[in-house]
């Protein structure tokens, strides 16, 4: 008796989960198709970027790297804060 009730509940829940999964797949597919029709694909033009190679730019980059490293070391040296305080 209990087995039959459990079996019917299992079949019902399994069917419901299956229908929800199928509905999700169908709605997701329809939504993706409509979204792509509305928005299409964008063409992004390639752009060249000038990278400075003079000594002043290299020195500035090294200084920025040193500053970041010093800040990281400083933050690592601070004591850890207690949680929830």
C-alpha positions, 0 to 999 in steps of 0.5 A: 500500500505504502509502496504504491502511494510512494510510486505514484508520487514519484511518477508524478514528481518525475513527470512534473520535473520532466515537463518543467525541463522541457518547457525551459528548453523550449522557451530558452530556444525560442527566446534565443532565436527572437533575441538574435533576430532583434539584435543580430550580430555586431561587427566590431572594427579592429583598431590599432593601438599605439604602444609607447616604447620610449624610455620615459613610458617604460620607466613610468610602467616600472614605477607603477609596478613597484608601487603596486608591489609595495601596496600588496606587501603592505596589505599582506603585513596587516593583521587579519580582521576577526569575522563578524566584529 
